[in-house]
Amino acid sequence: MFAQKLYCLNKRLPRGGVYLSGVVEKFKAVIPDDGILKRLNANEGASCMRIKRFTYSEIVFD
């Protein structure tokens, strides 16, 4: 549907996934092992997106 890039701010791999922060939007997200990106936003609640491609430097999902 759409593509957005998130860049990893923390190279460590904590249990459950990689912590990221959006480039345009200032939100933090956790990527669990199942490949579902759970967006953490108090205003909009939690939304999920399927990971399409993952590298240590960026994430592309649709």
Secondary structure as UniProt FT lines:
FT   STRAND          4..8
FT   TURN            15..16
FT   STRAND          18..22
FT   STRAND          28..31
FT   TURN            33..34
FT   STRAND          36..40
FT   TURN            42..44
FT   STRAND          47..54
FT   STRAND          58..61
//
